[in-house]
Amino acid sequence: WEAWRKAWSISSLNENLMMERALSYLSPQEILEKLIPDDPRKIVALADEYFPEPDGGASRRAYYQKAMLLLDAGNMHRTSDEYVRGTALAYAGKLDTAETAFMASVRAVDSKPEWFLDLASVQAALGHRQEADETIARYRNRNRDVAPDKSYLRKAAGLLGNKPDLDAKVRRRRAALYLEAGANDEA
């Protein structure tokens, strides 16, 4: 497996083939420990692709935790690392800290639509709807070809599902976000 890890660290050309083959021999945790290089961006991308919700929850969480450990250990070398940090924090339900990380990534690079979407989603999940709408408007002002879209509300509602302390107020806010996102889809 060491040769696979080395090949994976050199090139991601056959990443999907390697991951699919590895999944037939190893558990997701073993793949994380033995094969995937210590690259937070790669780890989060693989978690998103191969362990989607709701079935991939435990594996996805382990991948996100490893990415956070690597980032906390000082392995932040690119602007995109702050975005990766925000993604992992949001998935862990640490929305306040995720918002800060996403804001830093958007300040550094203002041309990535998913970064703005994720920032707006976290802001909406935190109940900061005005800020979320302003974030989307700010992106649209820079990128005129982007159509108005409220899909971030659905994502925000999903983020609230990751919070372990879903009290009645949070559940109501989540339901309202889902309803509003659905109403905008029909309009």
GINORSUL-V483152 format. One record per residue. OMEGA is omega in radians with two decimals (NA if undefined). Layout:
BEGIN
omega->{OMEGA	OMEGA}
END
This chain:
BEGIN
omega->{-3.14	3.11	3.10	-3.13	3.14	3.12	-3.14	-3.13	-3.14	-3.07	3.07	-3.08	-3.12	-3.06	-3.11	3.11	-3.14	-3.12	-3.14	3.11	-3.12	3.14	3.11	-3.14	-3.02	3.04	3.09	3.14	3.11	3.10	3.13	-3.09	-2.98	-2.95	-2.99	3.10	-3.13	3.14	-3.07	-3.14	-3.13	-3.12	3.14	3.13	3.12	3.09	-3.14	-3.07	-2.99	-3.10	-3.12	3.07	-0.08	-3.03	-3.03	-3.02	-3.07	3.14	3.14	3.14	3.13	3.13	3.13	3.13	3.11	3.10	3.13	3.11	3.13	3.13	3.12	-3.14	3.08	3.13	3.11	-3.07	-3.08	3.09	-3.11	3.13	3.11	3.07	3.11	3.10	3.13	3.13	-3.13	3.13	3.14	3.14	3.13	3.13	3.13	-2.95	3.12	-3.14	3.10	3.13	3.13	-3.14	3.13	3.12	3.11	-3.12	3.13	3.09	-3.09	-3.10	-3.06	-3.09	-3.10	-3.08	-3.11	3.11	3.10	3.13	-3.12	3.07	3.14	3.13	3.13	3.12	3.13	3.12	3.11	-3.12	-3.13	-3.05	-3.13	3.11	3.13	3.12	3.11	3.11	3.13	3.13	3.12	3.12	-3.14	3.11	3.12	-3.04	-3.00	-3.10	-3.12	-3.14	3.06	-3.04	3.11	-3.12	3.12	3.12	3.11	3.12	3.10	3.12	3.09	3.11	3.13	3.08	3.11	-3.14	-3.10	-3.06	-3.11	3.07	-3.05	-3.13	3.14	3.12	3.11	3.13	3.11	3.14	3.14	3.12	3.09	-3.12	-3.13	3.12	3.12	3.12	3.12	3.11	-3.09	-3.06	NA}
END
